[in-house]
Amino acid sequence: MIADQLFNRDWMKTMTSAASAVYGAVSYNDKKNFSLVDVMGLTGHAFRLNIDPKEVNVAGPTSFPGGYILRRNLCNLGYTSNMGEASVPVSPNDLEQTIALIQRTVDKGYPAIAFDLFIPEFGLIYGYDDETQMFNAKDVSKDGMKSYAEIGRPKIGVLFLVTIEDSLPHSKYEMLRMALDMIVDHSRGREWTYNFKDRYAQGLKGYDAWIQVMEERNADEFGNAYNTAVAADAREFAFQFLQELTVKWDGTNVVERTVRARAAEAADHFVAVAEALDKMRQMFPFPEGGRPKDPEQADKAIELLSAARDAETKGIEVLEKLLSFMKAYHSDIWIKPTPK
């Protein structure tokens, strides 16, 4: 059973490199008590799904407006942030400003979040040496050196960077409310997607797009396996995040009691999502890929994706109710007249 697997799994690793980079960026400062489970949940990455509707290509999990999403992620965790972005070819002035932004955040004790440092995934720049003109950088593939000049020659079409500026005293109520808002927006297809809107299906619609690709027997072996691995890993974190809410929110007031109840209810649905996607992961192991074009395998995948979609739909409905409650409670606090 999936519950036994989750009890024994390593919660310090994730296939979602964006969340892993955010976690790395906030792990060495005043909020270092955040766990990776906290970060996956509060940033909404545990609940994300971004599917290419043609072949479920490998780029799906990292194809989103990174600056907008990551800055909103950091806001959820209680940080203000900066963004550096320059089109290729990068001008000397843009490169100089980017280098200065990296040095500024590193000097303050925060790594910079970047993309495509060594491979097309999110990673961190955590140190620099002006004398040698080199940065210390790492992503999921390696921990190494990157020259200032190399930073200015990205292989993708943009030089991308997000840095932390200041820490804010967010309460756990504010963080959860903002996280739920982000989770629900993504799941319901209301998230701002910039130029990715027509290229990818997000949230619950992602399952429908994935099912259609399977029906057409058109899934890319490598891409399908990678998307499966990322989605299965993420939903395990979603379940764990919800489970931990039922323990950590242990107060006696109405908000804490409601969070516990709704989180437990949603967790029951997301464990079913995790179980269906885990079976998919076993069928299409990454990086080997499996046989998603095989009719029997594709039909089984359609059954599992349908089960995951239906369970996730129910789980999101529960989280919508919790979000509505928290918004109403928050508004009531602010509009309630002060007794004379």
C-alpha positions in Angstrom: 0.0 0.0 0.0 1.1 3.6 -0.7 0.8 4.5 3.0 3.5 2.1 3.9 5.8 3.5 1.2 5.2 7.1 2.4 6.0 6.2 6.0 9.5 5.1 4.9 10.3 7.6 2.1 12.9 10.3 2.2 11.1 13.7 2.6 14.4 15.6 2.0 14.3 15.0 -1.7 11.8 15.9 -4.5 11.6 15.7 -8.2 10.2 19.3 -8.3 13.4 21.3 -8.8 11.6 24.7 -8.4 10.5 23.8 -4.9 13.9 22.2 -4.1 15.6 25.5 -5.1 13.2 27.6 -3.0 13.8 25.3 -0.1 17.6 25.6 -0.6 17.3 29.4 -0.7 15.4 29.7 2.6 17.3 27.0 4.5 20.1 29.1 5.8 18.3 32.1 7.4 15.7 33.2 9.9 13.1 30.7 8.6 15.4 27.6 8.4 12.8 25.6 10.3 10.8 25.1 7.2 10.9 21.5 6.0 10.8 20.5 2.4 7.3 19.2 3.0 6.3 22.7 4.3 7.9 24.3 1.2 6.2 21.9 -1.2 2.8 22.6 0.3 3.0 26.3 1.0 4.4 27.1 -2.4 1.7 24.9 -4.0 4.2 22.8 -5.9 2.9 19.6 -4.3 -0.3 20.3 -6.1 0.9 21.4 -9.5 0.4 19.6 -12.9 1.5 21.1 -16.2 1.0 18.8 -19.2 1.9 19.2 -22.8 -1.3 18.1 -24.7 0.5 16.8 -27.8 2.9 14.2 -26.4 3.4 14.9 -22.6 6.9 16.2 -23.3 9.7 16.5 -20.8 9.6 20.3 -20.6 6.1 20.3 -18.9 7.1 20.4 -15.2 9.4 23.4 -15.7 7.4 25.3 -18.3 5.7 28.1 -16.4 6.3 31.8 -15.8 9.1 31.2 -13.3 9.5 34.7 -12.0 5.8 35.1 -11.3 5.4 31.7 -9.7 8.7 31.8 -7.7 8.1 35.3 -6.4 4.6 34.3 -5.3 6.1 31.2 -3.7 8.5 33.3 -1.7 5.7 35.7 -0.7 3.8 32.7 0.7 6.8 31.9 2.8 7.2 35.5 4.1 9.8 37.0 1.8 10.0 39.9 -0.6 12.0 39.2 -3.7 13.7 40.6 -6.8 13.7 39.3 -10.4 16.4 39.6 -13.0 15.6 38.6 -16.5 17.3 39.4 -19.8 16.7 38.2 -23.3 19.5 36.4 -25.2 21.9 37.7 -26.4 22.5 39.3 -23.0 23.8 42.8 -23.1 26.9 43.8 -21.1 24.7 46.1 -19.0 22.1 43.4 -18.3 24.8 40.9 -17.3 26.5 43.5 -15.0 23.1 44.1 -13.3 22.5 40.3 -13.0 25.9 39.7 -11.4 25.4 42.6 -9.0 22.0 41.1 -8.0 23.5 37.7 -7.3 26.3 39.2 -5.3 23.9 41.3 -3.3 21.7 38.4 -2.3 24.7 36.1 -1.5 26.2 38.8 0.7 22.9 38.9 2.6 23.1 35.1 3.2 20.5 34.0 0.6 21.4 31.9 -2.5 20.0 33.1 -5.8 17.5 30.9 -7.7 18.4 30.4 -11.3 17.5 28.1 -14.2 19.6 26.1 -16.5 22.8 26.3 -14.6 24.1 22.9 -15.7 20.9 21.2 -17.0 17.4 22.6 -17.8 16.2 22.6 -14.1 16.1 25.1 -11.3 19.2 25.5 -9.1 21.1 27.8 -6.8 24.0 30.2 -7.0 25.4 30.4 -3.5 28.8 32.0 -3.6 31.2 34.0 -5.8 34.8 35.1 -6.2 35.3 38.4 -7.9 39.0 37.7 -8.4 38.5 34.6 -10.5 35.1 35.8 -11.8 33.4 32.5 -10.8 30.2 31.6 -9.1 29.5 28.6 -6.9 26.4 26.9 -8.2 24.4 23.7 -7.9 21.4 22.0 -9.3 20.1 18.4 -9.3 22.9 17.3 -11.6 26.0 18.7 -9.9 27.6 21.2 -7.5 30.3 23.1 -9.4 31.6 26.4 -10.7 30.1 28.7 -13.3 31.9 31.7 -14.7 30.4 35.2 -14.8 30.7 35.0 -18.6 28.9 31.6 -18.7 26.0 33.0 -16.7 25.6 35.6 -19.6 25.4 32.8 -22.2 22.3 30.8 -21.2 21.3 27.9 -23.5 17.7 28.8 -23.2 16.3 32.1 -24.6 16.5 34.1 -21.4 18.8 34.8 -18.4 16.5 34.0 -15.4 17.1 34.9 -11.8 15.1 35.3 -8.6 16.6 36.6 -5.3 15.3 37.1 -1.8 15.3 40.7 -0.5 13.8 40.8 3.0 12.0 38.5 5.4 8.5 39.4 6.6 6.7 38.3 9.8 3.9 36.3 8.2 1.7 34.3 10.5 1.0 30.6 9.7 -2.6 31.7 9.0 -1.5 34.1 6.3 0.9 31.6 4.8 -1.7 28.8 4.6 -4.4 31.2 3.2 -2.1 32.4 0.5 -0.9 28.9 -0.3 -4.5 27.6 -0.7 -5.3 30.6 -2.9 -2.4 29.6 -5.2 -3.3 25.9 -5.1 -6.9 26.5 -6.1 -6.0 29.0 -8.8 -3.7 26.5 -10.4 -6.0 23.6 -10.1 -8.9 25.5 -11.6 -6.9 26.9 -14.5 -7.0 30.5 -13.2 -3.3 30.9 -12.8 -1.5 33.5 -14.9 0.5 31.6 -17.5 1.9 34.3 -19.8 3.0 32.6 -23.1 2.6 29.1 -21.8 -1.3 29.2 -21.8 -1.9 27.7 -25.2 1.0 25.2 -24.9 0.2 23.4 -21.7 -2.8 22.2 -19.8 -2.7 23.0 -16.1 -4.2 21.6 -12.9 -7.2 19.3 -13.2 -7.3 20.0 -17.0 -3.8 18.5 -17.2 -5.3 15.1 -16.4 -7.7 15.4 -19.3 -4.9 16.4 -21.7 -2.8 13.5 -20.5 -5.7 11.1 -20.9 -6.2 12.3 -24.5 -2.6 11.8 -25.4 -2.8 8.2 -24.1 -6.0 7.7 -26.1 -4.2 8.8 -29.2 -1.2 6.6 -28.3 1.1 9.5 -28.8 2.9 9.8 -25.4 6.7 10.4 -25.6 8.4 7.6 -23.7 10.9 9.8 -21.9 8.6 12.8 -21.3 5.7 10.7 -20.1 8.0 8.9 -17.6 9.4 12.2 -16.3 6.0 13.8 -15.9 4.8 10.7 -14.1 7.8 10.7 -11.8 7.3 14.4 -11.0 3.6 14.2 -10.5 3.7 11.1 -8.4 6.4 12.6 -6.1 4.5 15.8 -5.8 1.2 14.2 -4.8 3.1 12.2 -2.1 4.2 15.5 -0.7 0.7 16.9 -1.0 -0.6 14.0 1.1 2.2 14.4 3.7 1.7 18.2 3.9 -2.0 17.7 4.6 -1.3 15.0 7.1 1.1 17.3 9.0 -1.5 20.1 9.1 -3.7 17.8 11.2 -0.9 17.6 13.7 0.7 21.0 13.6 -2.5 23.0 13.8 -3.3 21.8 17.3 -5.0 24.8 18.8 -8.5 24.9 20.1 -9.9 27.9 18.3 -12.3 27.5 15.3 -9.7 28.1 12.7 -7.3 25.5 14.0 -10.1 23.0 14.4 -11.4 23.7 10.9 -7.9 23.4 9.3 -7.4 20.0 11.0 -10.8 18.7 9.9 -10.5 19.9 6.3 -6.8 18.8 5.9 -7.7 15.3 7.1 -10.6 15.1 4.7 -8.4 16.3 1.8 -5.6 14.0 2.7 -7.9 11.0 2.3 -8.4 12.1 -1.3 -4.8 12.9 -2.1 -3.5 9.6 -0.8 -5.7 8.0 -3.5 -4.2 10.4 -6.1 -0.7 9.4 -4.9 -1.6 5.7 -5.1 -2.8 5.9 -8.7 0.2 7.9 -9.8 2.6 5.5 -8.0 1.1 2.7 -10.1 1.7 4.8 -13.2 5.3 5.4 -12.0 5.9 1.7 -11.8 4.5 1.2 -15.3 6.6 4.0 -16.8 9.8 4.2 -14.8 12.1 7.2 -15.3 14.4 7.4 -17.2 13.7 4.1 -18.9 10.2 5.2 -20.1 8.2 2.0 -20.4 5.8 1.5 -23.3 3.1 4.2 -23.1 2.2 3.7 -26.8 1.3 0.1 -26.2 -2.6 -0.2 -26.3 -2.8 -2.3 -23.2 -0.4 -0.1 -21.2 -2.1 3.1 -22.5 -5.5 1.9 -21.5 -4.3 1.0 -18.0 -2.7 4.4 -17.7 -6.0 6.0 -18.7 -7.8 4.2 -15.9 -5.1 5.3 -13.4 -5.1 9.0 -14.6 -8.9 9.0 -14.4 -8.8 7.7 -10.9 -6.2 10.3 -9.9 -8.2 13.1 -11.5 -11.4 12.2 -9.8 -9.8 11.9 -6.4 -7.9 15.1 -6.9 -11.1 16.9 -7.9 -12.6 15.9 -4.6 -9.5 16.9 -2.7 -9.5 20.4 -4.3 -13.2 20.8 -3.5 -12.3 20.3 0.1 -9.4 22.8 -0.1 -11.7 25.3 -1.7 -14.1 25.1 1.2 -11.1 25.6 3.6 -9.9 28.6 1.6 -13.4 30.2 1.6 -13.6 29.7 5.4 -10.2 31.3 5.9 -10.9 34.2 3.7 -14.2 34.8 5.4 -12.6 34.5 8.8 -9.8 36.9 7.8 -12.3 39.5 6.5 -14.4 39.2 9.6 -11.4 40.0 11.8 -10.7 43.2 9.8 -14.2 44.5 9.4 -15.5 43.7 12.9 -16.1 47.0 14.7 -13.9 47.8 17.8 -16.0 47.8 21.0 -16.3 51.2 22.6 
